[in-house]
Amino acid sequence: MTGTNHKQLLNIIEPLIYADIFDYPLSLTEIHRNCAEPITKDDLRHIVDHDPLIRKVISSAQGYYFLIGRDELVTVRQRRQVTSSECWARARQVAKCLQYVPFVRGLLVTGSLAVDNATEHDDLDFLVLTSPGRLWFVFAILGTAQRLVSRFYLCPNYYLSIDHLLIRRRTPYVAREALQARFIAGFDTCQQFHDVNDWVYQYFPNWNGSFKREVEPEIKPFKILKRIHSLLEWLLNGRVGNILERLFKTVLKHRLITHYGLYGQKVPSEIMHNALNEVELRFHGLRHEERIFEQFSDRIKQVQEQLG
């Protein structure tokens, strides 16, 4: 890349600025994947290692890059890789049980654990893919289980029906979360989720499908438990299941209202509409994404000032 201007330089280091919010230094490969600027990895390496303007605002150590003055992040990342390994052990144990819940078709780990940046106190965030017409049934089981065992072991905060895998809310935040989500059970269905949501490459053109190789070893079900699972689904797949689905939808929709009420919000009409129409159940405080964007904007301004 020749004739790189300030805007291009800012686009190139935006992944580092964003990751700084989470105290997370990046490798060159991670910068490349999360860069909004189409660029080859070799050109990126040359710029981040040699461009005099870039070197005013970033530094590197032990194969990681970070904003200038944030050298301690390398130690933080190394420590969190250890705690993330412990969290993955928990996540695999939980997923072994969740795969036998009727009408669960796929499980992906999201949030901090998906990028090995979890602390020992972090929740286990799951994206749950369900059979059509059984979104509320699955939520009734997993939501109850979460209350019994605590979010430390189970925090399924996003449910999608497999006949509506296309995510409608398209922002850089959502795109990054979707790309970073890691398969843990039901790999074929999880792959469909990624294939359908190819719009994410509009925000991150350099990923080139590399996420497909970043998966956890698939959890294989025991044959006898799989047969019991299939029998339960057969029993619940007709009229009885339909009655339970309508009942859970009526009784449990107040959980959605209560959740958003904790953030001082009403349930956005789009989220309630999608939930009642068996498309998705999304338990995210809207202010979470807004707060991240605000912090990101502040850091962008600081770096702009440093770049002059």
N, C-alpha and C positions, 0 to 999 in steps of 0.2 A: 504494500500500500504506500503510495507516494502522495505528497501534498496534503497530508492529514491536517484538517483544521480543528479548531477548538471544539466544535460541536461533535465531530467524529471522535475526538479524544474522550470527550465526556461520555458519549455513548459506549465506548469501549470499556471504560472503568465503572459504568453504572452498576454492573453486577457486584463489584467490591463495595460500592457505596450502600447498596441494598443489603448485602450480607453483613455489613458493619452493624446494622440495627440489631442483629441477632448474635453479635460477638463471634462472628464466623469468618475466618480467613479462607481464601479460595486457592485451589491449585490452578494452573494454567488451563487445564482441561475444563474445569468448572467455570472459569471466566469465559472461555470460548463458548460453551454451551448456553450460558445465560446472557450472552451479549446480543443486544438488539441490532447491532451493526453486522451485516454479512461480511465475513472476513475469514481468511484462512488461518489455521492455527500457527503456521510459521510466521505470517505477517504480524499476528497478535503477539507472539513471543518477542519478535524484534522490537515492537513498539513499547511493550511494558518493561522490557529490559534496558532499552537504549534511548527512548525519546526523552529529551531533557525536560519538557513540560510535564510529562507523565511522572517522571521521577521526582518532581516537586511535591506530588501529592500521594504517591504510593511507595511502599517499601516491600521487601521480601525477606524470608528466612525459612530454611528447611523445606523448600519447595512450595511455600505458601506465600500469597500476596495479600496485602492489607493496606488500609489507609495509613499515612505517615503518623508515627507516634502511637500506633496500636500494636506494638510488638508482642504484647502479652497475650494476644489472641491465639498465637500458635500453641502456647501452653494450654489455653482454655480448650482449644479444639482437641488436642491430644487427650486431655482429661475426659472430655465428653465422648470421645470415641470409646473409652473404656466403659463409661456408664451406659452408653448406647448399646454396647454388646450385652450388658446385663438386661436392658430393656427389651432387646430383641429376643432374648430367651423367654421373657414373660410373654411377649407378643406371640411367639410360636405356640406356647402352651395354650394361650387363649384361643388362637385360631384353630387349633386342633379340636376344640370343643365347638366353636362357632360354625365350623363347616357342616356339622350334623343338625343344625337348626333347620327345620323345614323351610324351603323356599329361599335359602341363602344360596346365591349362585357365584359370588365372587367376593374376595376381601382384599383390600389394599390398605397398606399402612401409610398414613399421611402425617403432616406436621413435622416437628423437629426430629422425630425418630427416623423419618424417611431419608434425611440427609445426615444421619449419625451425629446429630447435635443435641441429643437429649440429656437432661440431667437425671439423677436418680429419683427425683420427685415428679417428673413429667407424666402427664396422662398418656395412655395408649390410644391414639386417634385412629379410627378406622373409617374408611369409605366402604359401605356395604352395598353390594349389587343384589337385587332381589328379583324373584319371578314376577311377571306381570300380574297385577291384581292382588298382590300379597304384601304390599309395602307396609301397611299398618299392622299386619299379622307379625311380620318380622320385627317391627319396632316394638310391639307389645312384649315380645320375648326378650329382646336385647335391652330395651329400656328398663325392664324389670330387673334383669340380671345386673345391669349397671348399678342400679340402686342397692342391690344386695351386696355386691362385691367392691363397690367404689370405682371412681374414674381412674384410679391408679392402675387398675387391671383392665378396665374396659371403658372406652369412651367413643362409641360409634356416633359421630356427629353429622354424618351425611349418608343418606340412603337414596339410591337411584334404582328405578325399575329398569330392567334390561331392555324393555321396549321403548325406553326414553333415555338412552345413554348420552345423547348429545347435550352438553351443558349449554344453557342459554345465556348465562351471565358471563360475558367475555371481557375480561380485564387482564392486565399483565399479572396481577396477583393470582387470579384463578388459573391462568395458563401455567404459571410457575408451579403452583400446587399440584396441578394435574400431571405435569411432566415428571415431577419428583416423586409422586406416589409410587409405592413399590408393591408389586404383587406378592401375596403370601398364600392365597388359596383360590382355587377356581381360575387357573391361569388363562384358559381359553376365553372366558368371559371378560377377564381383566384386559386381555389383549384387544378384544372388541371395543372396550371402552376407550382405549388409546387410539385405535384406528379411526373410530367415529369422530373423535375430537382432534382431528388434524388441523383445525383452525389455530391451535396453539403455536404452530410454526410461523404464523404471521408476526408473533411477538418475539420468537426465539428461533431464527432461521438456521442457526448453526448446530442444532441438536442432531439432525440427520438420523433420527431413529435410534440413537445410542442408548436411550432409556430401556430398550428391549432387552439389553444384556444385563441391566442392573436390577435383578430380581432376587428375592430370597429363594432358597431351595423349596420347591413346592411340597406342601404337606399332603401326603398321600393318606386317604381314608382307609380304615380297617374294613375288610369286606363285610363282616357281620354287622358292623354299625352302619355301613353304607346301605345294606339291605333294609335295616330297621328304618333308616332315614327315608328310603324310597317308599316303604310301606306307609309311613306316616303321611308323606306327601300324597300318596294315592287316596288315603282316607280323607284328607283335608282339601282335596283338589276340586271337589264338587260343591254341592249345596251347603254342606256343613262349613266348609272353608269360606264360602261367600258370606254366610251369615256372620261368622266370626270377624271377617274383614270389615263388614259394615258396622258391627258392634264396636270393634276397637277404634275405628275411625271416629265414631260418635263420642265415645268415652274419652279417648286419649288426645283429641285435638286441643283440649285445654292445656296439655303439657307444652304444646308449641306456644300458646298464648303466654303461659307462665314463664317459659324460657326467655322470650323476648322482653317480657315485663321486667326481668332482672336487669336488663340493660336500659330500662326506662323507655322502651319502645313498644309500639303496637306491632303485631306481625305484619310485615309488608304484604300488600294484597297479592303480589305475584307469588310469594312463598306460600301463602295460604291457598291460593288457587291451585298451584302445582301439587300441594299436599293432598287436597281434597280430590284431585283428579288422578291420584296414584302415579304422579310423575316423579316427584322427589320430596324428601323430608330433609330440610336443612336447618341445623341447629348451630348457627353462627351469629354472634353479636355483630351487627353491621358496623359498629364503631371500631371493631378490631381492624378491619381492612382500612378504614379511614385513618386510624391512629398510625398505622404503618406508613401509609402514604404521606401523612403529615411529617413524620420523622424523616422519611426519604427525601421529601422536598427540602427540609431544613439542611440536610447533609449535602444535597446537590448545590444549594446556594453557597455553603461553606467552601466546597471544592471549587466552584466557579470563581469565588473570590481569590482562592489560592492560585488558580490558573491565570488570573488576571483577565 
